[in-house]
Amino acid sequence: MNSSNITLPEPYCAYFNDVRDYYLPLHGYTSLVVCLFGSVANLLNIMVLTRREMSSPTNAILTGLAVADLLVMLEYIPFAWYTIYKMTGPSHKELYTYSLGVFIYLHSNFSQVCHTISIWLTVTLAIWRYIAVAYPQRNHEWCGPQRTVVTIAAGYIVAPLINIPLFLAFSVQAVEKSVTEAGYFTNNGSIAVNTTIYLVNVSDLGKKNDNLLIDINFWVYSVVIKIIPCVALTLLSSGLIWALMQAKQRRKQLMQGSKKSPRNIENDRTTDRTTKMLLAVLLLFLITELPQGILGLLSFFFGRPFLEQCYNKVGDIMDILALLNSAINFILYCTMSRQFRKTFSLLFRPRWLPVAQVENGINLNLTTTMVTQV
């Protein structure tokens, strides 16, 4: 990295040490619980959102997002087991085998690709919703089903391509280390033997041209994958909030002297509640993703000292935040979407339980509104 000669003052990230020491023993167990819950939750999301009566462009995007989040959950489960295994105190020699090195390399690459897909679809969701609110007359033309499917497919294709610098910048490498008979590292050569361990480190290609590929990787990760989407979501979310305020004001005026039917007024309210739920999804994304982008960008500017003294110490915290973001959408849908709850109930309700065919004037079997009706 370009600024590897910068020396940070010792207390610069001292607080991060306390956070790491407190949370590190809990990370494996916490992430395992979150991933198990998130796997089930996202599977339920997919089952509900793909029902025929739930068909809509917005729900198609939410389905693509649930698939990406499910992949994140499933892939992280074995890594959570590995984290728990490390806490049991195996020897260094056992921790740095070739197979574990390949596993760590694949884990970092696959999880980053899945997170990139989630980011792509979250931004798409914000754009689609902004168009629906700001340009409702053009919504069906600009955000139709066919264009939505193409956009979702593009996310799954583009995400691996964007992460090519990450694939090439690192590799599994053999390193000679002195270990004791018990397999632990030592600097005392008289009581140790040399052995080969395997680490995920900067590849030969990544070291060329003064670590150019590493710098590109940090720019792609921090700016393209994190900062730019977060800025876009901030602007879009601000636009949605403003649109909500305007819609509330217009509805208030209509209710005072307009002949607009109660049904149309209720549809407007439903649209507002839809936007509020999607805003919750977007804001949750910002809370979990923006800190990672900022820390990654600072790592580029300050170099290896910041990476080692600061970023690496909160890596597990960043991981659990991202996992929570991938797992919690099911709770948002259940608490904020009446249509999601109804469809979920119809799908999983035991046969012996009675079900009312009409609730609040809406036929439960015939309604075709999207998940975000509340």
N, C-alpha and C positions, 0 to 999 in steps of 0.2 A: 504494500500500500504506500501511496506517495508520501505520507506524513509520518512514517514509522519512527522518525527520530524525535518526535515531540514527546516531552516528558510531562505528564500530568502531575499536579500536586497530590500528595498522598491522601489528604482527606476528600479529594475530588468526588469519589464515589464510595466513601466509607459507609454511608447508610445502606448501600446496596449489599455490603457484606452481611449486615444484620438480617436483611430481608432474605438473602440466599440461605444463610445458616438456619433460619427459622423454617423456611418453606421447603427446602431441599428434601428432608426426610419424609415429607408428606406428598411430594409430587407424584410419585409412582402410584400410590393408592388413590389420590384425588383424581388424577387423570384417568385411571382405570374405571372408576365409578362414573365419571362424566362421559367417557366413551361408550360404556355399556348402555347408559341411559340414552345418549345421543344416537346410538345405532338403532335402538328400538324406536325412538321418537321420530327419526328421519324416515325409517321404514313405514311408520304409520302415516307420516306426511305424504309419502309417495302413494300409498294405497288410497288415501282419501282424495288427494288432488287429481288423481288420474281417473276418477269416476266420471262417467259420461255427463252427469248433471253438473259437474264442476268445471266443465270445459270452458276455458277462456285464455286469452294471451297472457294475462297476469298469472294465472294459475300454472300455465306452462312454464313460465320463468321460475316460479316457486318450486315446481317439480324438478327442473334442472338444478336449482340451488340445493334441493334436498338430496339429490343424487350425489352431487359433489361433496356435501357435508357428510353423507353416509360413508363415502370412500375415505374421507379424513378420519372418521371415527374408527372404522374397521382397521385401517392401516396403523393407527396409533396404539391399538390394543397390545400387539406384541411388543412395541417399544415401551409401553408402560410396564409390562412384565419385565423387560430388560432393566428398566430403571429400578424396580423393586429388587431384582436379582443383584444389582450392584450394591445395594444397601446391606445385603447379607454378608458382605466381606469376602468375596472370592479373591484369589490372587490376581495380580496384574497380568500375569501370563494367561490366565483363563479369560480375562476381560478383553484381551487384544488378539484374538484368533482371527484368521483370515475370514472365516464365515461371518463372524460378528462385524468385522470391518465392512464387508460387502452389505450386510444388513443395514448398518448405519448410513452408508452411502445411498442405498436405495430408499431408505426411509426419508432422508433429508430431501432428496429429489422429488419423490412421489408426493410427499406432503406439500411441498412448495407448489407443484403443478396443481394439485387439488385446491389449494388456497387461492391460486391465481384464477382458477375457474370460478370460484365463489365470488371473488372480487368483481370479475367481469360481469357476472349475472346480477350482482347487487347493483352495480352502476346501471345496467340495462333496466332493471326494475325501477330505479329512480327516474330514468329518462322516460320510460313508458308511462309512469304515473304522472309525471309532470305534463306530458303531452295530453293525457286524458283530462287533466284539470285545466290547463291553460288553453288548449286547443281542442275542445271536445268535438267540434265539427270535423276535424281532420283525424281523429283518433283511429277510426276504423281503416282509414287509408294508410296511415303511417305505421300503425302498430297492429296490423292484421295478423291472423294466425300463421300464414305462410312466412311472412317476414320475421315473426317471432321465432319460429322453428329454425330458420336460417341463422338468426342471431345467436340462439342457444348453441347450435352446432358449431358456429364459428368460435365460441368461447372454449369449447372442448378441443378444438383444433389449434387455435392460436396460443393457448396457455403453454403447451409443451414447447412451442417454437420460441416464445419469449424467454423461457428458462434454459435455452441451449447454453448460454454462457455459464450457468451454474453447473450443468452436466460436465462441461469441458474443463472448468477451472479446478476441480478437485478429483482425486482418485484415491484408491486404496493402495498404500505403499508399505513395503517391508522395511523395517527399521531394526537395527541391532541394538539391544539393550542388555545391561548387566542386571541379572536377577539373582536372588538368593535361591537356595535349594527349595524353599517353599514357594518360589515363584514371584516374589515381590521385588520391585526395583530397588537398586542400591548403587551408591557411588563407590563403595569399597570393593575394589576388584579382587582383593585377597580372599573374600568369602563368597564370591559370586562367579557365575558363569555367564557367558554371552549367549543370548537366545534371540530368535527373530520374532518380533511382534508386528502387528499390522494396524496402521492408523489411516484415517481419512485425512489427507493433507493436500496442500496445493500441488496440483499436477505440474509436470514439466512444461506443458503448454501454458498453464496459468502463470508460470514464472517468467516467461519470455517477455521481452520488451518492457522490462521494469514493472512486471506484474500487471500488464495492461488488461489482461482478461479478468483479473480479480477486480480491478477498478470498474470495468464495464459491468461486472456482476453486481457490485454494490450500487451502481447507478440504476441499473435495471430494477433491482430489488427495492431500493429506497424511493426512487423517483417514479419510475414507470408503474410498478406494481402497488406501491403504497401511497406516496404523496399525491400524485396526480388523481387517482380515484378518490382519495379523501377530500381533496379540494373540490372536485366535481360534485361529490355527494353533499358537501357543505353548501355549495351554491344551489344545488337542486333542492335540498331540504329547506333552505331559506325561502326559495321560490314557492315550495309547497305550503309552507307555513303562511306566507303572505297570501297565497290563493285561498287558504282556509279562512283567513280573517276576512278577505273580501267576500267570499261566499256567505259567510255568516252575516255580514252586513247587508248583502243583497236579500238574503232570506228574511231578515228582520223587516226590511222595507216591504217585501212582497206580502208578508203576513199582516202588515198594517193596512194595506189598501188594495192589494192585488186580487184578481179572480183566479189566480193559479190554484189548481186543484190540490187537495191535501195529499193525494198520491204522489204528485210531482214534487211537492215540498218534502215528503218523506224520502223520495229517491235522492233528492239533493242532500239530505241529512245522511243517508246511507253512503253516498259518495264521500262526504266529509269524514265519516267514521272509517271508511276504507283507507283514505289517505292517512289518517292518524295512525292506523295499525302499521301501514308500510313505513311511516316515519319512525315508528318505534324500531322496526327492523333496521332501517338505515342508521339511526343514531347509535344503536348497539354496535353496528359494524364500525362506526367511527371511533367509538370508545376503545374498541379492542385492537383496531388496525393502525390508527394514527400514531400511537406511541412507538410501535415497531418501526414505522417508516422514519420517524424522527431520529431514533437511536441508530438505525442503519445509516442514515445520512451523516450523522455525527461521527460514526465509525469511519466513514470514508474520509472526512476532512481531518480528523485527529489521528487516524491510522491505528496501528496495532495496539498502542497503549490504551486507547479508549475501548477498543474491542475487548481486550482482556480484562481491564480494570472495571469496566462498566457494563457493556452489552452482555458479555458472557455470564455475568453474575445474575442477570435477571432473565436469562433465556428461558428458564422453566416457567417464570411468571408470564412471559409473553406467550408461551405455549398454552398454558391453562386458560388464558383469556381468549385465545383463538378457538380453543376447544369449546369453551362455554358459548361463544358466539355461534358455533356450528351446531350446538345441541339445543339451544333454548327457543328456537323458532316455533317448535310444537307448542310450547307453553303460551307464546304470544298468540298463536292462532286460536287456541282453545279459549283463552281469556277475552279476546277481542273480536272474534268472528263467530257470529251466531250461525251462519251457514256452514262453517267448518264443523261446529259442534253438532249440528243436525245431521250432516252427512256422516260424521264419525259415529253418531248414535245409531243411525240406520244400518251402517256397515257392520258394527260390532255388537249391537244389541242382542241379547239372548232371545231366542224365538218365543219363549214363554212370557216375555214381558210385553204388555200392550203398548201400542204407539198411537198417538193422536195423528190423524191424517192432516188436520189443519191446525196451525198455530198462528195466532195473530193475523189471520187472513191469508196465510201463505201455505200452499199445498206442499207438503214435505216431499212428495214423490215427483212433483212436476216442476218444481222451481229450478231454474237454470242460471240463477245468479252465481257470481263467482265467490270464492272462499272469503273474500274480504267484506262481504255483506255482514253487518253486525246488528 
